[in-house]
Amino acid sequence: MTTRGIDTPTDPRFDLETDFDRYDLHLAIIPLAFLATAVASMLADITLETALVMASMVGLVAMLDGMVLRPPNGHGGV
């Protein structure tokens, strides 16, 4: 149902196929990269600074992909 161009949900449940898009994935990748490298720095012989640099590079790639290479265009970003 649409009111003044705004979609109003008729079913309040979360639908993974329609409510989750690639930009949500980008937002999830960045903190997960920091978490994974922090755990890796504890388990392996990697300094925390090196782990943070690696996580920053993963976050940078995710941001570049989402904002520069395939920016949102109002139609799902594809």
N, C-alpha and C positions, 0 to 999 in steps of 0.2 A: 504494500500500500504506500503510495507516495503523497506527501503533503508538502506543497510548495517546493518540489524538487528534492525533498529529503526523504530517504528511504526509512520507513518505520517498520521495525521487525514485527511480524505477526506471531512468530515462534521465538521465545526468548532463549532457547537453547543455542549453544555454540555449534556451528557446522564447520568442521575442519576444512572441508573442500572449498567453501565459499568465503569463510571469514579469515582464513590464514593465507597470506600472499608472500611473495618473495621479499618484500620489505620488512615484514615481521621476521623472516629468516635472517635478514641482515642485522636487525636489532638483537637477535638472539645470539648470533655468531660472535659479536664483539665481547660481551662479558664472558661467554663460554671459553673464548680463547685466553682471556686473562686467568680464568679459573684453571684451565688445563695446564697452562704454563707455570702457574704457581705451584700446582701439585707436582708437576714434572721437576721443578727446581728443588722440591723437598725430597723427592724419591731418587733423583739422579744427581750426578755431580755437575749441576748447572747453577751458576750464581743467579740470584734474584734479578739482578740488572739485565742479564742476558735473557732471562725468561720474559721480562717485561718488554724488552726490545722485540722479541719474537712475537709476542701477543700484539704489540703495537703495529707490526707489519701486517699481521692477519686482519686487524681492524681497519688498517689503511686500505687494504685490498677490497674489503667488504664495502667500505665507504665509497671508494672510487667506482666500484661496480654499480652501486646503487644510485650514485649522484652524477657520475660523469659518463660512464660507458652505456648504461641503460637507465636513464633518469625516468622518474614517473611522468606520465603524460596525461593523466586523468582518465586513462582507459585501461588501467591495470598495469601500466608500465612496460608493456611489451609491444 
